[in-house]
Structures are given as C-alpha cells and as structure tokens.
Amino acid sequence: MAFYPLSKLHRLVDGLRECHRVAGRDILLLQVDGYTHLLDARCPHAGQSLVNGSCDGQSLRCPAHGLAFDLRSDRCIEQPHFTLKRYLPVYHGDTLGVEL
C-alpha cells in the first residue's frame, strides 16, 4: 500500500472539510467534534458530491437528495442499505494521510 498525504496535523480543527483526489478516488476529510473522518466524497445513492453536504456533528446530509449518513456507522439513516466507504486515517510525523 502507498501512503498519500492529505493534511498537516495543525490544520485538523473542528469544521475542517476538504476533498482530496487520491489514486482516482475523491476522499472527503471531515474534522468533527475532535474526530477525523475520511469518507468517500460521493453519495452511494446517486453519486452526487457530499463536499457541500450539511453536517450536524452526528450525520452528514447529501445536498442533492437529502439522505443523511450516520458518521459513527456510515449507514444512511433513511435507507440503511446505503453506506459510505470509510478510509482509515494514517499518521506519519506531522501529516495525516491515507494508505491505498
């Protein structure tokens, strides 16, 4: 697996939201209530971007169709058969990244 850097650790403050293109994938980096989430940046329902979705700290809502995804389980609240792909954060020195 290869390490792909995403952000410096000092930038990880609550409210951070960035989309990174990594190895042909769009990965959404969210920092919410002290937790770092690395998620597929596309809604599994219709492939819409989640980058501008609303986030209340517990769920991320797709701006296109309104489906909400629980940030703890990655499951869609309204339609549980839809789940977000989650990536594990990897820390190397002062850098957050992902291994793919």
PLY file of the C-alpha trace (Angstrom):
ply
format ascii 1.0
element vertex 100
property float x
property float y
property float z
element edge 99
property int vertex1
property int vertex2
end_header
0.00 0.00 0.00
1.10 3.54 -0.69
0.79 6.46 1.75
-0.94 9.58 0.38
-0.60 12.75 2.49
-3.77 14.79 2.95
-3.19 17.47 5.58
-0.80 18.69 8.24
-1.94 17.89 11.78
-2.04 21.54 12.86
-4.83 22.10 10.31
-7.13 19.49 11.91
-9.57 21.79 13.68
-13.28 21.19 14.08
-15.13 22.29 10.99
-12.35 21.36 8.57
-13.81 19.97 5.36
-11.65 19.17 2.34
-11.96 16.98 -0.69
-8.81 15.23 -1.92
-8.35 13.37 -5.19
-6.26 10.30 -4.34
-5.48 7.47 -6.75
-8.59 8.20 -8.79
-10.86 8.50 -5.73
-12.46 11.56 -4.17
-11.95 11.40 -0.41
-13.74 13.76 1.94
-11.79 14.80 5.03
-14.04 15.99 7.87
-12.94 17.06 11.33
-15.96 16.93 13.64
-16.01 17.11 17.44
-12.35 16.11 17.64
-12.74 13.14 15.30
-11.21 12.80 11.86
-13.41 11.19 9.22
-12.13 10.09 5.81
-15.09 9.16 3.64
-15.92 8.56 0.04
-16.88 12.03 -1.21
-19.71 10.69 -3.38
-23.14 9.68 -2.16
-23.72 5.95 -2.80
-27.35 6.71 -3.75
-26.69 8.66 -6.95
-23.00 9.58 -6.96
-23.55 13.21 -6.00
-20.79 15.09 -4.22
-21.02 15.22 -0.42
-18.48 18.03 -0.13
-21.16 20.70 0.43
-23.45 18.48 2.50
-24.61 19.73 5.86
-23.05 18.19 8.94
-24.58 18.41 12.42
-21.75 16.57 14.18
-23.50 13.22 14.09
-24.57 12.94 10.47
-23.65 14.16 7.01
-26.53 15.03 4.70
-26.30 14.79 0.92
-27.14 18.18 -0.61
-28.70 16.60 -3.71
-31.39 14.31 -2.29
-31.26 14.93 1.46
-30.15 11.47 2.57
-28.32 11.59 5.91
-25.41 9.30 6.81
-24.59 8.50 10.44
-20.91 9.35 10.99
-20.49 6.52 13.51
-21.87 3.68 11.40
-21.53 5.18 7.87
-25.08 3.95 7.17
-27.80 6.03 5.60
-30.38 6.86 8.26
-33.35 6.79 5.87
-32.18 3.88 3.69
-29.73 1.69 5.68
-28.70 -0.38 2.66
-26.68 2.65 1.50
-23.34 3.03 3.29
-20.41 5.37 2.87
-16.98 3.93 2.29
-14.67 4.90 5.14
-10.88 5.11 4.94
-8.62 4.74 7.96
-6.59 7.83 8.81
-2.85 7.19 8.92
-0.45 9.49 10.74
3.18 9.92 9.64
5.01 12.52 11.69
3.05 15.77 11.44
0.96 14.60 8.48
-2.43 12.93 8.19
-2.89 10.71 5.20
-4.41 7.54 3.86
-2.93 4.28 2.64
-4.40 2.79 -0.52
0 1
1 2
2 3
3 4
4 5
5 6
6 7
7 8
8 9
9 10
10 11
11 12
12 13
13 14
14 15
15 16
16 17
17 18
18 19
19 20
20 21
21 22
22 23
23 24
24 25
25 26
26 27
27 28
28 29
29 30
30 31
31 32
32 33
33 34
34 35
35 36
36 37
37 38
38 39
39 40
40 41
41 42
42 43
43 44
44 45
45 46
46 47
47 48
48 49
49 50
50 51
51 52
52 53
53 54
54 55
55 56
56 57
57 58
58 59
59 60
60 61
61 62
62 63
63 64
64 65
65 66
66 67
67 68
68 69
69 70
70 71
71 72
72 73
73 74
74 75
75 76
76 77
77 78
78 79
79 80
80 81
81 82
82 83
83 84
84 85
85 86
86 87
87 88
88 89
89 90
90 91
91 92
92 93
93 94
94 95
95 96
96 97
97 98
98 99
